Amino acid sequence: TQLLEQSPQFLSIQEGENLTVYCNSSSVFSSLQWYRQEPGEGPVLLVTVVTGGEVKKLKRLTFQFGDARKDSSLHITAAQPGDTGLYLCAGAGIIGGTSYGKLTFGQGTILTVHP
Amino acid sequence: DTEVTQTPKHLVMGMTNKKSLKCEQHMGHRAMYWYKQKAKKPPELMFVYSYEKLSINESVPSRFSPECPNSSLLNLHLHALQPEDSALYLCASSRLAGFGSDEQFFGPGTRLTVL
């Protein structure tokens, strides 16, 4: 059972376009982290959202945490080829669960931005 | 310093070899993790160490043997691996392995190929 549904799985766009990646769950998380990973490298932490309804901005990236802490989104404005990579959402601390010390990962979104 | 280092970067080994992967962090984190990642998929948790003690083993085959010599170091000993064990092996650390918003920081990974 996939506890964190991430969509879309693949995204191929032109430079300058906007995009949104979604992570949805029926579980409530204490926090949610977004990572970006390039081929052959480890995931790099972009942001952690903790509070329901929270919005965080990182240059052209905007992250939202749902009010109920069950879902999150990543919006990229004016995408650039350097944004290309695998984007992963990961939920920590499922409320009512036994996920002590574990992250629940989404399936990932492979983003390709063409010049 | 939010860096987790891993050595070697690449490793090729036969099915009868014994090798070790190494991971180091100097952030004062008390939780360290091993993950296995196949191409274009999210990382899969293998082991969690908390305060240098093994706290989670995700039913990993005994040909993988973790070791935490001290709070900064984590090893993964490999013996009699199978070709399907070829993958990117990631180490991560976090302040604690607790229930909450502790962020995990990943190393660059070791690309393992089993012949």
Interface residues (C-beta under 8 A of the other chain):
Chain A: S30 S31 Q33 Y35 G40 E41 G42 P43 V44 L45 T48 V50 L86 L88 A90 A92 G93 S99 Y100 G101 K102 L103 F105 G106 Q107 G108 I110
Chain B: V4 Q6 A31 K40 K41 P42 P43 L45 V48 S50 S55 I56 L88 L90 A92 A97 G98 F99 G100 S101 D102 E103 Q104 F105 F106 G107 P108 G109 R111
